[in-house]
Amino acid sequence: MRPGAGLLIALAALGGCWWPLEIAPPALQKIALCLPTGWALKALHQLISFGSGFEAVLVPLAVLLGFGAAANLLAARFFRS
């Protein structure tokens, strides 16, 4: 296994990729919202499980855009040639 694979698996579990966050303890639910996977799965769960419309996923999408912008800024800073 590659060195980063264990970290990725742990972050996926914390983000809710292995089980629905609704059955997780409240502390784990808060931790999941610190990760992009938590927000992505929250939006997906709203659409699939609850049949919500697009307006229900606007906040998670905005947060994911923020994660993406932050990642791009970090990449631009650290990978300048």
Buried (B, 14 or more C-beta within 10 A) or exposed (E): EEEEEEEEEEBBBBBBBEEEBEEBEEEBBEBBBEBBBBBBBBBEBBEEEEEEEEEBBEEBEEBBEEBEEEEEEEEEEEEEE
